[in-house]
Every structure is written in C-alpha cells, then in structure tokens.
C-alpha cells in the first residue's frame, strides 16, 4: 500500500507493543520515534506510530500502542502488557 507522510510529531514516552506468535505469547515494547499523519492511496488520512523509518502497524507482531505511564497511574509496563483474567462483573 502506497502512503505519503504529511506531517510528523515527536512520540516521546510512547511504545508499540509486539507479541510473540509462539506459545508463550511474550510481549515486548518498541519505542516510537514519532507519530505520522499519513495519506493512503485512496486519499484517506490516519495517524500511525513509527519506529525509525518503519510504520509500527506494518510489523507482523504489532498489537497496540501504550504510553510510558500506562492507562492506570502507577501501572508498570509488565502489568500493562500482561493479559488479565476477567472475573465477575468485569466479564462481558
């Protein structure tokens, strides 16, 4: 897919989470170099993270983006990227 970068901005403290395809499903973090506003060949625009010169979402093992502080104050990276069991009223 052909994409054109329209604008970039720093992505300080942001990471791409990647997950191993194997049985362990181990996760690791890749620091983002920037956010890029891109235009695809259909003229649609979107924002995507970049690791160096590569679009994070093009990585085979890409899962999601996370910020250094995580979605909950004080949560560590390992807590943030570990799957959790859903119990009781949290189950949907």
C-alpha positions as CSV (number, residue, x, y, z in Angstrom):
1,X,0.0,0.0,0.0
2,X,1.4,3.4,-1.0
3,X,1.3,6.0,1.7
4,X,2.5,9.6,1.9
5,X,3.7,11.2,5.1
6,X,2.0,14.6,5.5
7,X,3.4,15.5,8.9
8,X,5.3,14.0,11.8
9,X,5.4,14.9,15.5
10,X,7.5,13.5,18.4
11,X,6.2,10.5,20.2
12,X,8.1,10.8,23.4
13,X,7.2,8.1,26.0
14,X,5.1,6.1,23.5
15,X,5.8,2.5,22.6
16,X,4.5,-0.2,20.2
17,X,3.6,-3.4,21.9
18,X,4.5,-6.5,20.0
19,X,3.6,-10.1,20.8
20,X,5.4,-13.3,20.1
21,X,3.4,-15.7,17.8
22,X,4.7,-18.7,19.8
23,X,3.0,-20.5,22.7
24,X,4.5,-18.1,25.3
25,X,2.7,-15.0,23.8
26,X,5.6,-13.0,25.3
27,X,5.2,-9.2,24.7
28,X,7.9,-6.6,24.2
29,X,8.0,-2.8,23.8
30,X,9.5,-0.9,20.9
31,X,9.9,2.8,21.4
32,X,8.3,5.1,18.8
33,X,10.3,7.7,17.1
34,X,7.3,9.8,16.0
35,X,3.6,9.9,15.1
36,X,3.0,10.3,11.4
37,X,-0.1,11.8,9.8
38,X,-0.3,9.7,6.6
39,X,-2.4,9.7,3.4
40,X,-3.1,6.4,1.7
41,X,-3.7,5.8,-2.0
42,X,-7.5,6.4,-1.6
43,X,-6.8,9.9,-0.1
44,X,-7.8,8.9,3.4
45,X,-5.7,10.2,6.3
46,X,-4.8,8.5,9.6
47,X,-2.2,8.7,12.4
48,X,0.3,5.9,12.9
49,X,3.4,5.4,15.0
50,X,6.8,5.0,13.5
51,X,9.9,3.1,14.7
52,X,12.7,4.7,12.9
53,X,11.7,4.6,9.2
54,X,9.1,1.8,9.6
55,X,5.4,2.1,10.4
56,X,4.7,0.2,13.6
57,X,1.4,-1.2,12.4
58,X,3.2,-2.9,9.5
59,X,5.2,-5.1,11.9
60,X,3.8,-8.6,11.8
61,X,3.7,-8.9,15.6
62,X,2.2,-5.4,16.3
63,X,-0.5,-5.4,19.0
64,X,-1.2,-1.8,20.2
65,X,0.3,1.4,21.4
66,X,1.0,2.3,25.0
67,X,2.2,5.3,26.9
68,X,5.0,5.1,29.5
69,X,2.6,5.9,32.2
70,X,0.1,3.3,31.1
71,X,-3.7,3.5,31.2
72,X,-3.6,3.5,35.0
73,X,-1.5,5.7,37.2
74,X,1.5,3.8,38.6
75,X,1.0,0.7,36.4
76,X,4.2,-0.9,35.2
77,X,4.9,-2.0,31.6
78,X,4.7,-5.6,32.6
79,X,1.4,-5.1,34.3
80,X,0.1,-3.1,31.4
81,X,1.1,-5.7,28.7
82,X,0.1,-8.9,30.6
83,X,-3.2,-10.4,29.7
84,X,-5.6,-10.4,32.7
85,X,-8.3,-12.8,33.6
86,X,-11.8,-11.3,33.5
87,X,-13.9,-12.2,36.5
88,X,-17.4,-11.4,37.9
89,X,-18.8,-8.1,36.9
90,X,-15.9,-7.3,34.6
91,X,-16.9,-10.1,32.2
92,X,-18.9,-9.1,29.2
